[in-house]
Amino acid sequence: MLIGGRGAGKTRAGAEWVRAKALGEPPIGRVPARRIALVGQTIADVRSVMIEGVSGLLAIHGDADRPKFEPSKRLLTWPNGAVAQIFSADEPDGLRGPQFDAAWCDEVCKFRHANATWDMLQFGLRIGDHPQQVVTTTPRSTPLLKDILEDPGTVLSHARTDDNAANLSHSFLTSIRTRYGGSWLGRQELDGEILEDREDALWQRDWFDACRVRTADALRRIVVAVDPPVTSGAKSDACGIVVAGLGADGRAYVLDDRTRQGVRPLEWARAAIAAFHEHDADALVAEVNQGGELVETVMAQADASVPVRSVRATRGKWVRAEPVATLYAQGRVSHVGAFPELEDQLCDFGPNGLSDGRSPDRLDALVWCLTDLMRGANASPRVSSF
């Protein structure tokens, strides 16, 4: 397993491992692998990063041993007959049936169905004399990552972003060091540290894991909430977009995180409208503290038929978030799958906000969404005072 920061060369390392396995190169291969699984969050991730990326499988091979990629078949075939199939962690059952003697999983900490995907893969690693797998990921404190690290058969390598500085843009390194150096997010994303919850955070990770589900029960109402940024651009705050539903059992289910970073108003409005239609939502809630009439106008431009309810914050973020965090503590909110970026932000939110000073955009959208859903749902604690 290779744990590392952003740009630490994890993809290259994973691809080199697969290349050695497919070609039977020592010390990793010795005997060529016959069938290999390539697993990413989505099929697009596998193709754009693990296969066709700058450090992907096609790039690191010479002309004589480069595999043939057939996207329509989701298949790579090496000249020596070794074959790799590509799989999405969004579809764990796709790993039922096939069998392998090698596998590469990239960015497992962002898999929405991490445990189900990992379990199905383990059942398929059953051919050859010594089936092996490599995992490359920027770490998050997830149950699966902890289980893998505790496995006595795991060999761990670690790399920070700075360890690969010679191959990265100087302006990129300067920018991220300035903005994130020493912060909670920087330690995780740049230094590759596995960080536990902040002691003063409102949310705890085990709350998500205890109530996480793969599907939601019958939903009585679905809401999309939007927390718009003040400005647009690569360095601006993200536009928080979260979808949640109220179950017939009186519980809340977080269904989607469509948050968009660095886009113009009409783009995030369209993303919110798309989420509204795809989830067959009943209402769209948008905070208007920062944008006022602009928010309402841009939403109408995107789709005037969508019912938008404007909400305005009159109390601080911590006060508004406390009742929602209490619902989680009581086990009354389930995440349908995993939302790593959202969950990271919730667990990094303390009395003074996020540790790196950024705006808690995803958290704000979640709070608006669950507040609207649970209002009048006989919820205790009361969340209708926002």
DACORNOR-V34549 format. One record per residue. N is the residue number from 0. OMEGA is omega in radians with two decimals (* if undefined). Layout:
n | omega
N | OMEGA
N | OMEGA
This chain:
n | omega
0 | 3.07
1 | 3.06
2 | -3.13
3 | 3.10
4 | 3.10
5 | 3.09
6 | -3.09
7 | 3.11
8 | -3.11
9 | -3.12
10 | 3.12
11 | -3.13
12 | 3.11
13 | 3.13
14 | 3.11
15 | 3.10
16 | 3.13
17 | 3.12
18 | -3.14
19 | 3.11
20 | -3.09
21 | -3.10
22 | 3.13
23 | -3.11
24 | 3.07
25 | 0.04
26 | -3.06
27 | -3.01
28 | -3.06
29 | 3.03
30 | -3.10
31 | 3.03
32 | 3.14
33 | -3.10
34 | -3.03
35 | 3.05
36 | 3.04
37 | -3.00
38 | 3.06
39 | 3.13
40 | 3.11
41 | 3.06
42 | 3.12
43 | 3.10
44 | 3.13
45 | -3.09
46 | -2.99
47 | -3.09
48 | -3.00
49 | -3.09
50 | -3.03
51 | -3.11
52 | -3.12
53 | 3.12
54 | -3.08
55 | -3.03
56 | -3.12
57 | -3.06
58 | -3.00
59 | 3.12
60 | 2.96
61 | -3.10
62 | -3.02
63 | -3.06
64 | -3.12
65 | 3.12
66 | 3.06
67 | -3.12
68 | 3.10
69 | -3.06
70 | -3.08
71 | 3.11
72 | -3.07
73 | -2.95
74 | 2.93
75 | -3.14
76 | 3.11
77 | 3.12
78 | -3.13
79 | 3.10
80 | 3.08
81 | -3.05
82 | 3.03
83 | 3.06
84 | -3.13
85 | -3.05
86 | 3.12
87 | 3.07
88 | 3.05
89 | -3.12
90 | -3.08
91 | -3.10
92 | 3.06
93 | 3.12
94 | 3.05
95 | 3.07
96 | -3.13
97 | 3.10
98 | -2.98
99 | 2.94
100 | 3.07
101 | 3.12
102 | 3.04
103 | 3.06
104 | -3.12
105 | 3.12
106 | -3.12
107 | -3.09
108 | 3.06
109 | 3.09
110 | 3.12
111 | 3.14
112 | -2.96
113 | -3.06
114 | 3.13
115 | 3.12
116 | -3.13
117 | -3.13
118 | -3.13
119 | 3.12
120 | -3.12
121 | 3.11
122 | -3.11
123 | 3.13
124 | -2.97
125 | 3.11
126 | -3.11
127 | -3.10
128 | -3.05
129 | 3.13
130 | -3.14
131 | 3.08
132 | 3.08
133 | 3.11
134 | 3.07
135 | -3.08
136 | 2.84
137 | -2.93
138 | 2.87
139 | -3.09
140 | -3.13
141 | 3.12
142 | -3.11
143 | -3.14
144 | 3.13
145 | 3.13
146 | -3.13
147 | -3.12
148 | -3.14
149 | 3.12
150 | -3.11
151 | 3.13
152 | -3.12
153 | 3.00
154 | -3.01
155 | 2.96
156 | -3.08
157 | 3.12
158 | 3.05
159 | 3.06
160 | -3.12
161 | 3.14
162 | 3.13
163 | -3.04
164 | -3.10
165 | -3.11
166 | -3.10
167 | 3.13
168 | 3.11
169 | -3.14
170 | 3.08
171 | -3.12
172 | -3.14
173 | -3.10
174 | -3.06
175 | 3.08
176 | -3.12
177 | -3.04
178 | -2.98
179 | -3.08
180 | 3.12
181 | -3.13
182 | 3.09
183 | -3.14
184 | 3.14
185 | 3.12
186 | 3.12
187 | -2.98
188 | -3.11
189 | -3.10
190 | 3.09
191 | 3.12
192 | 3.04
193 | -3.02
194 | 3.05
195 | -3.09
196 | 2.96
197 | -3.13
198 | -3.09
199 | -3.11
200 | 3.11
201 | -3.08
202 | 3.04
203 | -3.05
204 | -3.09
205 | 3.04
206 | 3.13
207 | -3.04
208 | -3.11
209 | -3.05
210 | -3.10
211 | 3.14
212 | 3.10
213 | 3.10
214 | 3.12
215 | 3.02
216 | 3.09
217 | -3.06
218 | 3.13
219 | -3.06
220 | 3.13
221 | -3.11
222 | 2.98
223 | 3.12
224 | -3.09
225 | 3.04
226 | -2.99
227 | 3.04
228 | 3.11
229 | -3.11
230 | 3.05
231 | -3.12
232 | -3.05
233 | -3.08
234 | -3.12
235 | 3.04
236 | 3.10
237 | 3.00
238 | -3.14
239 | 3.10
240 | -3.10
241 | 3.13
242 | 3.11
243 | 3.14
244 | 3.08
245 | -3.10
246 | 3.06
247 | 3.11
248 | 3.13
249 | 3.13
250 | 3.07
251 | -3.14
252 | 3.06
253 | -2.97
254 | -3.01
255 | 3.00
256 | -3.09
257 | -3.08
258 | -3.11
259 | -3.11
260 | 2.98
261 | 3.14
262 | 3.14
263 | -3.07
264 | -3.10
265 | 3.14
266 | 3.12
267 | 3.07
268 | 3.12
269 | 3.11
270 | 3.11
271 | 3.11
272 | 3.12
273 | 3.09
274 | 3.11
275 | -3.10
276 | -3.08
277 | 3.14
278 | 3.14
279 | -3.05
280 | -3.14
281 | -3.11
282 | 3.07
283 | -3.10
284 | -3.11
285 | 3.06
286 | -3.07
287 | 3.13
288 | -3.05
289 | -3.01
290 | 3.13
291 | -3.09
292 | 3.13
293 | -3.14
294 | -3.14
295 | -3.12
296 | -3.08
297 | 3.07
298 | 3.11
299 | 3.10
300 | -3.13
301 | 3.12
302 | -3.07
303 | -3.10
304 | -3.08
305 | 3.13
306 | -3.12
307 | 3.08
308 | -3.14
309 | 3.09
310 | -3.09
311 | -3.14
312 | 3.09
313 | -3.13
314 | -3.11
315 | -3.08
316 | -3.11
317 | -3.13
318 | -3.14
319 | -3.06
320 | -3.05
321 | -3.12
322 | 3.13
323 | 3.08
324 | 3.13
325 | 3.06
326 | 3.08
327 | -3.12
328 | 3.13
329 | 3.13
330 | -3.05
331 | 3.09
332 | 3.09
333 | 2.99
334 | 3.12
335 | -2.96
336 | -3.12
337 | 3.09
338 | -2.97
339 | -3.10
340 | 3.11
341 | -3.10
342 | 3.07
343 | -3.10
344 | 3.12
345 | -3.08
346 | 3.08
347 | -3.09
348 | 3.13
349 | -3.10
350 | 3.13
351 | 3.12
352 | 3.12
353 | -3.04
354 | -3.12
355 | 3.07
356 | 3.14
357 | 3.07
358 | 3.12
359 | -3.00
360 | -3.13
361 | 3.12
362 | -3.13
363 | 3.14
364 | 3.12
365 | -3.12
366 | 3.10
367 | -3.08
368 | -3.10
369 | 3.07
370 | 3.14
371 | -3.11
372 | -3.01
373 | 3.09
374 | 3.10
375 | -3.12
376 | -3.09
377 | -3.09
378 | 2.99
379 | 0.22
380 | -3.14
381 | 3.09
382 | -3.07
383 | -3.09
384 | -3.07
385 | *
